[in-house]
Amino acid sequence: MIERKISLALGLALAASLAQAAPNPSQVWVNVGKNNLGASYDVDRVNAKREGNLVTFALRVQYAPSEAAKGADGFVALRQGNCADRTYSDLHTDYMKKGAVLNSVGPDEKHTARGGSIAAIILDRICAQ
């Protein structure tokens, strides 16, 4: 429990530093690809922070139009990935609609990036730097 609170505090501090460090968000987003529903995934590789096998970075997802019509049109998350065991979790997520935050959620549970998935492609790209 203490580790989770420390991780959350560090994640929020990193989120603040990532937001301040990015001089122009349009210059730091790098497209990684799309999932099978057509959602587009971008990562901020410039401001990613790495400590050993852990890498923390911003992830932006823009939903396909058919999904965006249901509510949020995407999200921006502060994601932490483990390059060694291929796991990841979102430390903080803002669900967006036309550039405005609809709602925010705190830490997500840990997931495993399965081979060939968009999550695995994202980890491959972010861990390669």
ABEGO torsion letter per residue (X at the ends): XAAAAAAAAAAAAAAAAAAAABABAAAABBBAEBBAAGBBBBBBAAABBBBEABBBBBBBBBBBAAAAAAEBAEBBBBBBBBAAAGBBBBABBBBBBGGBBABBBBBBBBBBBBBGBAAAAAAAAAAAX
